[in-house]
Amino acid sequence: MYITVRYGGEIDLSDENGNVKYLREIPNRYASEILAERETLILLKVDGKFPYFILSD
């Protein structure tokens, strides 16, 4: 799995139940160690003031 972020910024992922994966805290682990196969995830934008924003409609 590859995610490209254009124009800078940091991202994270959350599952459908709202459990954030905190990818910034574990940058050197394989995705298969953190994510379940065929799992539905929500892309989040990480901000300094309010850490997480959902990046969808």
PyMOL commands that set and color helices and strands:
alter all, ss='L'
color gray80, all
select helices_A, chain A and resi 23-25+31-34
alter helices_A, ss='H'
color red, helices_A
select strands_A, chain A and resi 10-15+41-46+52-54
alter strands_A, ss='S'
color yellow, strands_A
deselect
rebuild
show_as cartoon
